[in-house]
Amino acid sequence: MRLNIPLTIERGRLVQTSSDKQSIDQHLDMLLTMQVGGNPSDLEMGFIFNNLKFEIFDEKEGVVLDSTEQDTTDVYSKKISGSSRNVNTFAIDLKQLIERYETRLHDVAVTMSYIREHKKIYIVVKGTLADTGGEYTYHSTLGIWT
């Protein structure tokens, strides 16, 4: 089922999108902008990067700094720019999130590139559509809070 996100009701029914690509794009938009813990029915759903909005962003090193210095996770050592082939990047986290929640895509690859002049992170997701075997590409941006 290809439901519109955000969910829209017309004439007592949920509105569906016109294509699989549009449906997957909307789902990835939702996953990308949701904080971890933002969905009460699944507290693991969401992109961890969004939980760091009030932390210090180090443009020079391309990492988020821990303002409390009491972090026990490795989230603050991850690079913002990188691909899902690199181990210590947010791109690998996003790839794993997509593989878990968007089963209509296979062979997912994610690239995140921070452009200092634009104050934006450019995100590209590539994969294969499970139903047709066709190529899939998704582009998005995240603004930086510096």
Buried (B, 14 or more C-beta within 10 A) or exposed (E): EBBBBEEEEEEEEEEEBEEBBBBBBBBBBBBBBBBBBBEEEEEEBBBBBBBBEEBEBEEEEBBBEBEEEEEEEEBBEBBBBBBBEBEEBBBBBBBEBBBEBBEBBEEBBBBBBBEEEEEBBBBBBBBBBBEEEEEBEBEBEBEBEE
